Amino acid sequence: MKWRSLDEASSGQTARSLRQVYAERKELIAKYVPPKVQAVHVGVVSELKRCGIAERALLAGSQVPEFELSDSTGKLVGSRDLLERGPLVVCFIRGRWCPFCVGQMEALNEAHPHIERLGASLVVISPQTVHQSFLMADQHHLRFPVLSDRENRVARQFGLAYQVPADQQEIYRRAFINLPSINGETSWELPIPATYILGSRQAGESPEACPPQNHPVLYASVNPDYTDRPEPTEVLDSLRQLLR
């Protein structure tokens, strides 16, 4: 099936909420994806919830290690440098093959100018290769860095990485979603989707006073259900409250 972009879906219409975009995609999945396949995906989400991965992930009030990853052009992008400007919104996604990740990225693309006007920055992190990140950024005209987290090293520091179970691996293979090729490594690990706002250093504080492990987590939205992500308006509202 063809997943419509936000530009296609909203041409001549008022921009829809992310919730509305997801509702449409869930309807298409219910209509076209075999029930047995749907049941496997639902089962994986249920097991992730049961095992408490979201509760073990970094939440607001935590401290997070600084990170440096390659963007879609191969340039290294570091969290410390981004935080020089102000708060940093960090969004973890599964990859360009996921229609729910694509919907979220296009929604954040619309919100990106508002994030910048608040003096904040936005980066997206996924385990896909630099080439896959380039294809995603190019296809969807993304205006923010898409960073490649090889082997989910940063996602693991946030407590988000999990092993894709064997029955779901087989479904992905049949759908030509070859994660070892897409991610450039063989682990079959993915991050659960999550959105964070990290705090910046205090004005006038020297870099030497901000060692690793020092980025405070000011906001966290972590959900094992990849079909449920925060609205960009929620992230913007949280930024405004934090900046008061």
Biotite code that builds the C-alpha atoms (Angstrom):
import biotite.structure as struc

atoms = struc.array([
    struc.Atom([0.000, 0.000, 0.000], chain_id="A", res_id=1, res_name="MET", atom_name="CA", element="C"),
    struc.Atom([1.114, 3.608, -0.537], chain_id="A", res_id=2, res_name="LYS", atom_name="CA", element="C"),
    struc.Atom([1.397, 5.782, 2.559], chain_id="A", res_id=3, res_name="TRP", atom_name="CA", element="C"),
    struc.Atom([0.396, 9.333, 1.672], chain_id="A", res_id=4, res_name="ARG", atom_name="CA", element="C"),
    struc.Atom([2.682, 12.073, 2.870], chain_id="A", res_id=5, res_name="SER", atom_name="CA", element="C"),
    struc.Atom([1.247, 14.952, 4.831], chain_id="A", res_id=6, res_name="LEU", atom_name="CA", element="C"),
    struc.Atom([1.656, 17.145, 1.741], chain_id="A", res_id=7, res_name="ASP", atom_name="CA", element="C"),
    struc.Atom([-0.427, 14.743, -0.344], chain_id="A", res_id=8, res_name="GLU", atom_name="CA", element="C"),
    struc.Atom([-3.009, 14.111, 2.335], chain_id="A", res_id=9, res_name="ALA", atom_name="CA", element="C"),
    struc.Atom([-3.591, 17.710, 3.309], chain_id="A", res_id=10, res_name="SER", atom_name="CA", element="C"),
    struc.Atom([-3.348, 19.419, -0.096], chain_id="A", res_id=11, res_name="SER", atom_name="CA", element="C"),
    struc.Atom([-6.086, 22.033, -0.111], chain_id="A", res_id=12, res_name="GLY", atom_name="CA", element="C"),
    struc.Atom([-7.105, 21.098, 3.425], chain_id="A", res_id=13, res_name="GLN", atom_name="CA", element="C"),
    struc.Atom([-6.329, 22.267, 6.928], chain_id="A", res_id=14, res_name="THR", atom_name="CA", element="C"),
    struc.Atom([-3.292, 20.424, 8.288], chain_id="A", res_id=15, res_name="ALA", atom_name="CA", element="C"),
    struc.Atom([-4.333, 17.378, 10.259], chain_id="A", res_id=16, res_name="ARG", atom_name="CA", element="C"),
    struc.Atom([-3.133, 16.359, 13.698], chain_id="A", res_id=17, res_name="SER", atom_name="CA", element="C"),
    struc.Atom([-0.715, 13.472, 14.059], chain_id="A", res_id=18, res_name="LEU", atom_name="CA", element="C"),
    struc.Atom([-3.513, 11.567, 15.778], chain_id="A", res_id=19, res_name="ARG", atom_name="CA", element="C"),
    struc.Atom([-5.665, 11.920, 12.651], chain_id="A", res_id=20, res_name="GLN", atom_name="CA", element="C"),
    struc.Atom([-2.826, 10.784, 10.391], chain_id="A", res_id=21, res_name="VAL", atom_name="CA", element="C"),
    struc.Atom([-2.272, 7.730, 12.576], chain_id="A", res_id=22, res_name="TYR", atom_name="CA", element="C"),
    struc.Atom([-5.984, 6.914, 12.651], chain_id="A", res_id=23, res_name="ALA", atom_name="CA", element="C"),
    struc.Atom([-5.998, 6.791, 8.849], chain_id="A", res_id=24, res_name="GLU", atom_name="CA", element="C"),
    struc.Atom([-2.966, 4.506, 8.753], chain_id="A", res_id=25, res_name="ARG", atom_name="CA", element="C"),
    struc.Atom([-4.431, 2.200, 11.382], chain_id="A", res_id=26, res_name="LYS", atom_name="CA", element="C"),
    struc.Atom([-7.598, 1.906, 9.283], chain_id="A", res_id=27, res_name="GLU", atom_name="CA", element="C"),
    struc.Atom([-5.543, 0.911, 6.233], chain_id="A", res_id=28, res_name="LEU", atom_name="CA", element="C"),
    struc.Atom([-3.610, -1.652, 8.265], chain_id="A", res_id=29, res_name="ILE", atom_name="CA", element="C"),
    struc.Atom([-6.839, -3.122, 9.639], chain_id="A", res_id=30, res_name="ALA", atom_name="CA", element="C"),
    struc.Atom([-8.176, -3.354, 6.088], chain_id="A", res_id=31, res_name="LYS", atom_name="CA", element="C"),
    struc.Atom([-5.173, -4.720, 4.195], chain_id="A", res_id=32, res_name="TYR", atom_name="CA", element="C"),
    struc.Atom([-2.810, -6.455, 6.646], chain_id="A", res_id=33, res_name="VAL", atom_name="CA", element="C"),
    struc.Atom([-3.709, -10.098, 7.473], chain_id="A", res_id=34, res_name="PRO", atom_name="CA", element="C"),
    struc.Atom([-5.128, -10.539, 10.996], chain_id="A", res_id=35, res_name="PRO", atom_name="CA", element="C"),
    struc.Atom([-2.388, -13.040, 11.935], chain_id="A", res_id=36, res_name="LYS", atom_name="CA", element="C"),
    struc.Atom([0.273, -10.461, 11.063], chain_id="A", res_id=37, res_name="VAL", atom_name="CA", element="C"),
    struc.Atom([-1.537, -7.747, 13.002], chain_id="A", res_id=38, res_name="GLN", atom_name="CA", element="C"),
    struc.Atom([-1.739, -10.095, 15.992], chain_id="A", res_id=39, res_name="ALA", atom_name="CA", element="C"),
    struc.Atom([2.037, -10.581, 16.013], chain_id="A", res_id=40, res_name="VAL", atom_name="CA", element="C"),
    struc.Atom([2.671, -6.826, 16.070], chain_id="A", res_id=41, res_name="HIS", atom_name="CA", element="C"),
    struc.Atom([0.071, -6.310, 18.809], chain_id="A", res_id=42, res_name="VAL", atom_name="CA", element="C"),
    struc.Atom([1.646, -9.134, 20.793], chain_id="A", res_id=43, res_name="GLY", atom_name="CA", element="C"),
    struc.Atom([5.101, -7.588, 20.613], chain_id="A", res_id=44, res_name="VAL", atom_name="CA", element="C"),
    struc.Atom([3.780, -4.249, 21.894], chain_id="A", res_id=45, res_name="VAL", atom_name="CA", element="C"),
    struc.Atom([1.898, -6.010, 24.693], chain_id="A", res_id=46, res_name="SER", atom_name="CA", element="C"),
    struc.Atom([5.029, -7.899, 25.757], chain_id="A", res_id=47, res_name="GLU", atom_name="CA", element="C"),
    struc.Atom([7.110, -4.710, 25.774], chain_id="A", res_id=48, res_name="LEU", atom_name="CA", element="C"),
    struc.Atom([4.514, -3.086, 28.006], chain_id="A", res_id=49, res_name="LYS", atom_name="CA", element="C"),
    struc.Atom([4.370, -6.149, 30.263], chain_id="A", res_id=50, res_name="ARG", atom_name="CA", element="C"),
    struc.Atom([8.136, -6.225, 30.753], chain_id="A", res_id=51, res_name="CYS", atom_name="CA", element="C"),
    struc.Atom([8.165, -2.532, 31.730], chain_id="A", res_id=52, res_name="GLY", atom_name="CA", element="C"),
    struc.Atom([10.689, -1.185, 29.221], chain_id="A", res_id=53, res_name="ILE", atom_name="CA", element="C"),
    struc.Atom([9.124, 2.295, 29.317], chain_id="A", res_id=54, res_name="ALA", atom_name="CA", element="C"),
    struc.Atom([9.399, 2.445, 33.109], chain_id="A", res_id=55, res_name="GLU", atom_name="CA", element="C"),
    struc.Atom([13.093, 1.475, 32.926], chain_id="A", res_id=56, res_name="ARG", atom_name="CA", element="C"),
    struc.Atom([13.907, 4.096, 30.270], chain_id="A", res_id=57, res_name="ALA", atom_name="CA", element="C"),
    struc.Atom([15.243, 7.509, 31.187], chain_id="A", res_id=58, res_name="LEU", atom_name="CA", element="C"),
    struc.Atom([12.450, 9.763, 32.393], chain_id="A", res_id=59, res_name="LEU", atom_name="CA", element="C"),
    struc.Atom([12.198, 13.437, 33.336], chain_id="A", res_id=60, res_name="ALA", atom_name="CA", element="C"),
    struc.Atom([14.628, 14.250, 36.127], chain_id="A", res_id=61, res_name="GLY", atom_name="CA", element="C"),
    struc.Atom([17.298, 11.872, 34.844], chain_id="A", res_id=62, res_name="SER", atom_name="CA", element="C"),
    struc.Atom([20.762, 12.775, 33.600], chain_id="A", res_id=63, res_name="GLN", atom_name="CA", element="C"),
    struc.Atom([21.732, 11.613, 30.117], chain_id="A", res_id=64, res_name="VAL", atom_name="CA", element="C"),
    struc.Atom([25.189, 11.130, 28.567], chain_id="A", res_id=65, res_name="PRO", atom_name="CA", element="C"),
    struc.Atom([26.170, 13.543, 25.846], chain_id="A", res_id=66, res_name="GLU", atom_name="CA", element="C"),
    struc.Atom([26.340, 11.947, 22.402], chain_id="A", res_id=67, res_name="PHE", atom_name="CA", element="C"),
    struc.Atom([27.824, 12.513, 18.959], chain_id="A", res_id=68, res_name="GLU", atom_name="CA", element="C"),
    struc.Atom([26.388, 10.843, 15.859], chain_id="A", res_id=69, res_name="LEU", atom_name="CA", element="C"),
    struc.Atom([26.585, 11.201, 12.077], chain_id="A", res_id=70, res_name="SER", atom_name="CA", element="C"),
    struc.Atom([23.798, 13.025, 10.279], chain_id="A", res_id=71, res_name="ASP", atom_name="CA", element="C"),
    struc.Atom([22.405, 12.148, 6.847], chain_id="A", res_id=72, res_name="SER", atom_name="CA", element="C"),
    struc.Atom([25.425, 13.765, 5.136], chain_id="A", res_id=73, res_name="THR", atom_name="CA", element="C"),
    struc.Atom([27.972, 11.961, 7.320], chain_id="A", res_id=74, res_name="GLY", atom_name="CA", element="C"),
    struc.Atom([28.745, 15.055, 9.412], chain_id="A", res_id=75, res_name="LYS", atom_name="CA", element="C"),
    struc.Atom([29.197, 14.495, 13.145], chain_id="A", res_id=76, res_name="LEU", atom_name="CA", element="C"),
    struc.Atom([26.575, 16.265, 15.261], chain_id="A", res_id=77, res_name="VAL", atom_name="CA", element="C"),
    struc.Atom([27.097, 16.549, 19.011], chain_id="A", res_id=78, res_name="GLY", atom_name="CA", element="C"),
    struc.Atom([24.522, 17.131, 21.723], chain_id="A", res_id=79, res_name="SER", atom_name="CA", element="C"),
    struc.Atom([26.822, 19.477, 23.642], chain_id="A", res_id=80, res_name="ARG", atom_name="CA", element="C"),
    struc.Atom([27.155, 21.815, 20.653], chain_id="A", res_id=81, res_name="ASP", atom_name="CA", element="C"),
    struc.Atom([23.400, 21.791, 20.008], chain_id="A", res_id=82, res_name="LEU", atom_name="CA", element="C"),
    struc.Atom([22.692, 22.605, 23.638], chain_id="A", res_id=83, res_name="LEU", atom_name="CA", element="C"),
    struc.Atom([24.821, 25.763, 23.358], chain_id="A", res_id=84, res_name="GLU", atom_name="CA", element="C"),
    struc.Atom([21.779, 27.315, 21.658], chain_id="A", res_id=85, res_name="ARG", atom_name="CA", element="C"),
    struc.Atom([19.140, 26.170, 24.130], chain_id="A", res_id=86, res_name="GLY", atom_name="CA", element="C"),
    struc.Atom([17.000, 23.110, 24.881], chain_id="A", res_id=87, res_name="PRO", atom_name="CA", element="C"),
    struc.Atom([17.286, 20.105, 22.585], chain_id="A", res_id=88, res_name="LEU", atom_name="CA", element="C"),
    struc.Atom([14.341, 18.001, 21.428], chain_id="A", res_id=89, res_name="VAL", atom_name="CA", element="C"),
    struc.Atom([15.496, 14.437, 20.754], chain_id="A", res_id=90, res_name="VAL", atom_name="CA", element="C"),
    struc.Atom([13.166, 12.049, 18.957], chain_id="A", res_id=91, res_name="CYS", atom_name="CA", element="C"),
    struc.Atom([13.961, 8.330, 18.675], chain_id="A", res_id=92, res_name="PHE", atom_name="CA", element="C"),
    struc.Atom([12.336, 6.482, 15.754], chain_id="A", res_id=93, res_name="ILE", atom_name="CA", element="C"),
    struc.Atom([12.558, 3.011, 14.221], chain_id="A", res_id=94, res_name="ARG", atom_name="CA", element="C"),
    struc.Atom([13.366, 3.992, 10.632], chain_id="A", res_id=95, res_name="GLY", atom_name="CA", element="C"),
    struc.Atom([12.134, 5.263, 7.277], chain_id="A", res_id=96, res_name="ARG", atom_name="CA", element="C"),
    struc.Atom([10.365, 1.939, 6.592], chain_id="A", res_id=97, res_name="TRP", atom_name="CA", element="C"),
    struc.Atom([7.867, 2.584, 9.426], chain_id="A", res_id=98, res_name="CYS", atom_name="CA", element="C"),
    struc.Atom([4.764, 4.552, 8.315], chain_id="A", res_id=99, res_name="PRO", atom_name="CA", element="C"),
    struc.Atom([4.206, 5.835, 11.853], chain_id="A", res_id=100, res_name="PHE", atom_name="CA", element="C"),
    struc.Atom([7.771, 7.166, 12.013], chain_id="A", res_id=101, res_name="CYS", atom_name="CA", element="C"),
    struc.Atom([7.278, 8.866, 8.649], chain_id="A", res_id=102, res_name="VAL", atom_name="CA", element="C"),
    struc.Atom([4.051, 10.489, 9.833], chain_id="A", res_id=103, res_name="GLY", atom_name="CA", element="C"),
    struc.Atom([5.736, 11.759, 12.974], chain_id="A", res_id=104, res_name="GLN", atom_name="CA", element="C"),
    struc.Atom([8.710, 13.155, 11.025], chain_id="A", res_id=105, res_name="MET", atom_name="CA", element="C"),
    struc.Atom([6.472, 15.072, 8.630], chain_id="A", res_id=106, res_name="GLU", atom_name="CA", element="C"),
    struc.Atom([4.473, 16.464, 11.551], chain_id="A", res_id=107, res_name="ALA", atom_name="CA", element="C"),
    struc.Atom([7.685, 17.532, 13.310], chain_id="A", res_id=108, res_name="LEU", atom_name="CA", element="C"),
    struc.Atom([8.867, 19.100, 10.056], chain_id="A", res_id=109, res_name="ASN", atom_name="CA", element="C"),
    struc.Atom([5.863, 21.407, 10.232], chain_id="A", res_id=110, res_name="GLU", atom_name="CA", element="C"),
    struc.Atom([6.618, 22.186, 13.883], chain_id="A", res_id=111, res_name="ALA", atom_name="CA", element="C"),
    struc.Atom([10.353, 22.702, 13.362], chain_id="A", res_id=112, res_name="HIS", atom_name="CA", element="C"),
    struc.Atom([10.209, 26.483, 12.666], chain_id="A", res_id=113, res_name="PRO", atom_name="CA", element="C"),
    struc.Atom([8.219, 26.954, 15.881], chain_id="A", res_id=114, res_name="HIS", atom_name="CA", element="C"),
    struc.Atom([10.796, 24.914, 17.826], chain_id="A", res_id=115, res_name="ILE", atom_name="CA", element="C"),
    struc.Atom([13.589, 27.097, 16.451], chain_id="A", res_id=116, res_name="GLU", atom_name="CA", element="C"),
    struc.Atom([11.722, 30.305, 17.275], chain_id="A", res_id=117, res_name="ARG", atom_name="CA", element="C"),
    struc.Atom([11.650, 29.167, 20.891], chain_id="A", res_id=118, res_name="LEU", atom_name="CA", element="C"),
    struc.Atom([15.450, 28.974, 20.822], chain_id="A", res_id=119, res_name="GLY", atom_name="CA", element="C"),
    struc.Atom([15.500, 25.164, 20.809], chain_id="A", res_id=120, res_name="ALA", atom_name="CA", element="C"),
    struc.Atom([16.880, 22.558, 18.408], chain_id="A", res_id=121, res_name="SER", atom_name="CA", element="C"),
    struc.Atom([15.527, 19.241, 17.123], chain_id="A", res_id=122, res_name="LEU", atom_name="CA", element="C"),
    struc.Atom([17.308, 16.032, 16.158], chain_id="A", res_id=123, res_name="VAL", atom_name="CA", element="C"),
    struc.Atom([15.951, 12.623, 15.231], chain_id="A", res_id=124, res_name="VAL", atom_name="CA", element="C"),
    struc.Atom([17.831, 9.422, 16.060], chain_id="A", res_id=125, res_name="ILE", atom_name="CA", element="C"),
    struc.Atom([17.339, 5.995, 14.480], chain_id="A", res_id=126, res_name="SER", atom_name="CA", element="C"),
    struc.Atom([19.475, 2.861, 14.065], chain_id="A", res_id=127, res_name="PRO", atom_name="CA", element="C"),
    struc.Atom([19.337, 3.093, 10.258], chain_id="A", res_id=128, res_name="GLN", atom_name="CA", element="C"),
    struc.Atom([22.502, 3.746, 8.251], chain_id="A", res_id=129, res_name="THR", atom_name="CA", element="C"),
    struc.Atom([23.634, 7.190, 7.141], chain_id="A", res_id=130, res_name="VAL", atom_name="CA", element="C"),
    struc.Atom([22.468, 6.344, 3.608], chain_id="A", res_id=131, res_name="HIS", atom_name="CA", element="C"),
    struc.Atom([18.979, 5.411, 4.829], chain_id="A", res_id=132, res_name="GLN", atom_name="CA", element="C"),
    struc.Atom([18.871, 8.640, 6.853], chain_id="A", res_id=133, res_name="SER", atom_name="CA", element="C"),
    struc.Atom([19.839, 10.577, 3.730], chain_id="A", res_id=134, res_name="PHE", atom_name="CA", element="C"),
    struc.Atom([17.028, 8.940, 1.748], chain_id="A", res_id=135, res_name="LEU", atom_name="CA", element="C"),
    struc.Atom([14.536, 9.764, 4.499], chain_id="A", res_id=136, res_name="MET", atom_name="CA", element="C"),
    struc.Atom([15.648, 13.385, 4.853], chain_id="A", res_id=137, res_name="ALA", atom_name="CA", element="C"),
    struc.Atom([15.663, 13.879, 1.094], chain_id="A", res_id=138, res_name="ASP", atom_name="CA", element="C"),
    struc.Atom([12.339, 12.188, 0.351], chain_id="A", res_id=139, res_name="GLN", atom_name="CA", element="C"),
    struc.Atom([10.432, 14.033, 3.079], chain_id="A", res_id=140, res_name="HIS", atom_name="CA", element="C"),
    struc.Atom([12.358, 17.339, 2.846], chain_id="A", res_id=141, res_name="HIS", atom_name="CA", element="C"),
    struc.Atom([13.253, 17.218, 6.529], chain_id="A", res_id=142, res_name="LEU", atom_name="CA", element="C"),
    struc.Atom([14.693, 20.441, 7.915], chain_id="A", res_id=143, res_name="ARG", atom_name="CA", element="C"),
    struc.Atom([16.366, 18.941, 10.993], chain_id="A", res_id=144, res_name="PHE", atom_name="CA", element="C"),
    struc.Atom([19.246, 16.466, 11.426], chain_id="A", res_id=145, res_name="PRO", atom_name="CA", element="C"),
    struc.Atom([18.479, 12.752, 11.125], chain_id="A", res_id=146, res_name="VAL", atom_name="CA", element="C"),
    struc.Atom([21.207, 10.977, 13.082], chain_id="A", res_id=147, res_name="LEU", atom_name="CA", element="C"),
    struc.Atom([22.354, 7.377, 12.646], chain_id="A", res_id=148, res_name="SER", atom_name="CA", element="C"),
    struc.Atom([22.744, 5.452, 15.900], chain_id="A", res_id=149, res_name="ASP", atom_name="CA", element="C"),
    struc.Atom([24.684, 2.364, 14.835], chain_id="A", res_id=150, res_name="ARG", atom_name="CA", element="C"),
    struc.Atom([23.928, -0.646, 17.061], chain_id="A", res_id=151, res_name="GLU", atom_name="CA", element="C"),
    struc.Atom([21.509, 1.528, 19.071], chain_id="A", res_id=152, res_name="ASN", atom_name="CA", element="C"),
    struc.Atom([24.345, 2.707, 21.289], chain_id="A", res_id=153, res_name="ARG", atom_name="CA", element="C"),
    struc.Atom([22.646, 5.963, 22.257], chain_id="A", res_id=154, res_name="VAL", atom_name="CA", element="C"),
    struc.Atom([19.196, 4.351, 22.394], chain_id="A", res_id=155, res_name="ALA", atom_name="CA", element="C"),
    struc.Atom([20.663, 1.799, 24.786], chain_id="A", res_id=156, res_name="ARG", atom_name="CA", element="C"),
    struc.Atom([21.928, 4.605, 27.051], chain_id="A", res_id=157, res_name="GLN", atom_name="CA", element="C"),
    struc.Atom([18.374, 5.966, 27.149], chain_id="A", res_id=158, res_name="PHE", atom_name="CA", element="C"),
    struc.Atom([17.054, 2.465, 27.950], chain_id="A", res_id=159, res_name="GLY", atom_name="CA", element="C"),
    struc.Atom([15.031, 2.191, 24.732], chain_id="A", res_id=160, res_name="LEU", atom_name="CA", element="C"),
    struc.Atom([16.581, -0.721, 22.791], chain_id="A", res_id=161, res_name="ALA", atom_name="CA", element="C"),
    struc.Atom([14.932, -4.135, 22.524], chain_id="A", res_id=162, res_name="TYR", atom_name="CA", element="C"),
    struc.Atom([15.358, -7.329, 20.509], chain_id="A", res_id=163, res_name="GLN", atom_name="CA", element="C"),
    struc.Atom([12.837, -7.886, 17.725], chain_id="A", res_id=164, res_name="VAL", atom_name="CA", element="C"),
    struc.Atom([11.346, -11.365, 18.389], chain_id="A", res_id=165, res_name="PRO", atom_name="CA", element="C"),
    struc.Atom([11.742, -14.134, 15.818], chain_id="A", res_id=166, res_name="ALA", atom_name="CA", element="C"),
    struc.Atom([8.116, -14.194, 14.611], chain_id="A", res_id=167, res_name="ASP", atom_name="CA", element="C"),
    struc.Atom([8.176, -10.450, 13.948], chain_id="A", res_id=168, res_name="GLN", atom_name="CA", element="C"),
    struc.Atom([11.566, -10.756, 12.231], chain_id="A", res_id=169, res_name="GLN", atom_name="CA", element="C"),
    struc.Atom([10.004, -13.223, 9.800], chain_id="A", res_id=170, res_name="GLU", atom_name="CA", element="C"),
    struc.Atom([7.124, -10.850, 9.056], chain_id="A", res_id=171, res_name="ILE", atom_name="CA", element="C"),
    struc.Atom([9.555, -8.019, 8.365], chain_id="A", res_id=172, res_name="TYR", atom_name="CA", element="C"),
    struc.Atom([11.607, -10.241, 6.046], chain_id="A", res_id=173, res_name="ARG", atom_name="CA", element="C"),
    struc.Atom([8.504, -11.184, 4.071], chain_id="A", res_id=174, res_name="ARG", atom_name="CA", element="C"),
    struc.Atom([7.661, -7.469, 3.759], chain_id="A", res_id=175, res_name="ALA", atom_name="CA", element="C"),
    struc.Atom([11.221, -6.749, 2.513], chain_id="A", res_id=176, res_name="PHE", atom_name="CA", element="C"),
    struc.Atom([12.093, -4.888, 5.710], chain_id="A", res_id=177, res_name="ILE", atom_name="CA", element="C"),
    struc.Atom([15.583, -6.330, 6.077], chain_id="A", res_id=178, res_name="ASN", atom_name="CA", element="C"),
    struc.Atom([16.803, -4.660, 9.261], chain_id="A", res_id=179, res_name="LEU", atom_name="CA", element="C"),
    struc.Atom([20.387, -6.019, 9.022], chain_id="A", res_id=180, res_name="PRO", atom_name="CA", element="C"),
    struc.Atom([20.683, -4.245, 5.655], chain_id="A", res_id=181, res_name="SER", atom_name="CA", element="C"),
    struc.Atom([18.743, -1.117, 6.682], chain_id="A", res_id=182, res_name="ILE", atom_name="CA", element="C"),
    struc.Atom([20.681, -0.734, 9.943], chain_id="A", res_id=183, res_name="ASN", atom_name="CA", element="C"),
    struc.Atom([24.030, -2.046, 8.721], chain_id="A", res_id=184, res_name="GLY", atom_name="CA", element="C"),
    struc.Atom([24.396, -4.629, 11.500], chain_id="A", res_id=185, res_name="GLU", atom_name="CA", element="C"),
    struc.Atom([22.880, -7.977, 12.422], chain_id="A", res_id=186, res_name="THR", atom_name="CA", element="C"),
    struc.Atom([21.429, -7.534, 15.906], chain_id="A", res_id=187, res_name="SER", atom_name="CA", element="C"),
    struc.Atom([17.731, -7.075, 14.942], chain_id="A", res_id=188, res_name="TRP", atom_name="CA", element="C"),
    struc.Atom([17.414, -4.452, 17.655], chain_id="A", res_id=189, res_name="GLU", atom_name="CA", element="C"),
    struc.Atom([15.138, -1.423, 17.520], chain_id="A", res_id=190, res_name="LEU", atom_name="CA", element="C"),
    struc.Atom([14.383, 1.464, 19.883], chain_id="A", res_id=191, res_name="PRO", atom_name="CA", element="C"),
    struc.Atom([10.903, 1.982, 21.202], chain_id="A", res_id=192, res_name="ILE", atom_name="CA", element="C"),
    struc.Atom([9.734, 5.433, 20.057], chain_id="A", res_id=193, res_name="PRO", atom_name="CA", element="C"),
    struc.Atom([10.499, 8.215, 22.499], chain_id="A", res_id=194, res_name="ALA", atom_name="CA", element="C"),
    struc.Atom([10.675, 12.005, 22.574], chain_id="A", res_id=195, res_name="THR", atom_name="CA", element="C"),
    struc.Atom([12.853, 13.931, 25.027], chain_id="A", res_id=196, res_name="TYR", atom_name="CA", element="C"),
    struc.Atom([13.697, 17.524, 25.819], chain_id="A", res_id=197, res_name="ILE", atom_name="CA", element="C"),
    struc.Atom([17.217, 17.934, 27.178], chain_id="A", res_id=198, res_name="LEU", atom_name="CA", element="C"),
    struc.Atom([18.326, 20.977, 29.133], chain_id="A", res_id=199, res_name="GLY", atom_name="CA", element="C"),
    struc.Atom([21.164, 23.305, 28.279], chain_id="A", res_id=200, res_name="SER", atom_name="CA", element="C"),
    struc.Atom([23.989, 24.621, 30.422], chain_id="A", res_id=201, res_name="ARG", atom_name="CA", element="C"),
    struc.Atom([23.419, 27.708, 32.470], chain_id="A", res_id=202, res_name="GLN", atom_name="CA", element="C"),
    struc.Atom([24.441, 30.953, 30.778], chain_id="A", res_id=203, res_name="ALA", atom_name="CA", element="C"),
    struc.Atom([28.098, 31.739, 31.366], chain_id="A", res_id=204, res_name="GLY", atom_name="CA", element="C"),
    struc.Atom([28.966, 28.199, 32.452], chain_id="A", res_id=205, res_name="GLU", atom_name="CA", element="C"),
    struc.Atom([32.165, 26.964, 30.809], chain_id="A", res_id=206, res_name="SER", atom_name="CA", element="C"),
    struc.Atom([32.311, 23.702, 28.803], chain_id="A", res_id=207, res_name="PRO", atom_name="CA", element="C"),
    struc.Atom([34.723, 22.331, 31.412], chain_id="A", res_id=208, res_name="GLU", atom_name="CA", element="C"),
    struc.Atom([31.951, 22.681, 33.994], chain_id="A", res_id=209, res_name="ALA", atom_name="CA", element="C"),
    struc.Atom([29.684, 20.448, 31.919], chain_id="A", res_id=210, res_name="CYS", atom_name="CA", element="C"),
    struc.Atom([31.257, 16.979, 31.857], chain_id="A", res_id=211, res_name="PRO", atom_name="CA", element="C"),
    struc.Atom([29.627, 13.947, 30.221], chain_id="A", res_id=212, res_name="PRO", atom_name="CA", element="C"),
    struc.Atom([26.520, 12.525, 31.910], chain_id="A", res_id=213, res_name="GLN", atom_name="CA", element="C"),
    struc.Atom([25.354, 16.075, 32.565], chain_id="A", res_id=214, res_name="ASN", atom_name="CA", element="C"),
    struc.Atom([22.422, 16.747, 30.211], chain_id="A", res_id=215, res_name="HIS", atom_name="CA", element="C"),
    struc.Atom([19.280, 16.958, 32.364], chain_id="A", res_id=216, res_name="PRO", atom_name="CA", element="C"),
    struc.Atom([16.123, 15.354, 30.968], chain_id="A", res_id=217, res_name="VAL", atom_name="CA", element="C"),
    struc.Atom([13.376, 17.982, 31.259], chain_id="A", res_id=218, res_name="LEU", atom_name="CA", element="C"),
    struc.Atom([10.615, 16.119, 29.400], chain_id="A", res_id=219, res_name="TYR", atom_name="CA", element="C"),
    struc.Atom([10.117, 12.510, 28.348], chain_id="A", res_id=220, res_name="ALA", atom_name="CA", element="C"),
    struc.Atom([7.435, 10.716, 26.351], chain_id="A", res_id=221, res_name="SER", atom_name="CA", element="C"),
    struc.Atom([8.238, 7.011, 26.080], chain_id="A", res_id=222, res_name="VAL", atom_name="CA", element="C"),
    struc.Atom([5.783, 4.461, 24.705], chain_id="A", res_id=223, res_name="ASN", atom_name="CA", element="C"),
    struc.Atom([6.360, 0.873, 23.523], chain_id="A", res_id=224, res_name="PRO", atom_name="CA", element="C"),
    struc.Atom([3.334, 1.292, 21.236], chain_id="A", res_id=225, res_name="ASP", atom_name="CA", element="C"),
    struc.Atom([4.870, 2.559, 17.984], chain_id="A", res_id=226, res_name="TYR", atom_name="CA", element="C"),
    struc.Atom([1.414, 3.698, 16.810], chain_id="A", res_id=227, res_name="THR", atom_name="CA", element="C"),
    struc.Atom([1.099, 6.250, 19.643], chain_id="A", res_id=228, res_name="ASP", atom_name="CA", element="C"),
    struc.Atom([3.411, 9.290, 19.663], chain_id="A", res_id=229, res_name="ARG", atom_name="CA", element="C"),
    struc.Atom([3.096, 12.756, 21.226], chain_id="A", res_id=230, res_name="PRO", atom_name="CA", element="C"),
    struc.Atom([1.579, 15.526, 19.135], chain_id="A", res_id=231, res_name="GLU", atom_name="CA", element="C"),
    struc.Atom([4.131, 18.185, 18.116], chain_id="A", res_id=232, res_name="PRO", atom_name="CA", element="C"),
    struc.Atom([1.854, 20.708, 19.850], chain_id="A", res_id=233, res_name="THR", atom_name="CA", element="C"),
    struc.Atom([2.449, 18.834, 23.117], chain_id="A", res_id=234, res_name="GLU", atom_name="CA", element="C"),
    struc.Atom([6.211, 19.110, 22.641], chain_id="A", res_id=235, res_name="VAL", atom_name="CA", element="C"),
    struc.Atom([5.901, 22.812, 21.811], chain_id="A", res_id=236, res_name="LEU", atom_name="CA", element="C"),
    struc.Atom([3.718, 23.439, 24.877], chain_id="A", res_id=237, res_name="ASP", atom_name="CA", element="C"),
    struc.Atom([6.271, 21.649, 27.065], chain_id="A", res_id=238, res_name="SER", atom_name="CA", element="C"),
    struc.Atom([9.076, 23.760, 25.609], chain_id="A", res_id=239, res_name="LEU", atom_name="CA", element="C"),
    struc.Atom([7.156, 26.961, 26.315], chain_id="A", res_id=240, res_name="ARG", atom_name="CA", element="C"),
    struc.Atom([6.527, 25.919, 29.910], chain_id="A", res_id=241, res_name="GLN", atom_name="CA", element="C"),
    struc.Atom([10.171, 24.998, 30.443], chain_id="A", res_id=242, res_name="LEU", atom_name="CA", element="C"),
    struc.Atom([11.357, 28.319, 29.022], chain_id="A", res_id=243, res_name="LEU", atom_name="CA", element="C"),
    struc.Atom([9.135, 30.488, 31.233], chain_id="A", res_id=244, res_name="ARG", atom_name="CA", element="C"),
])
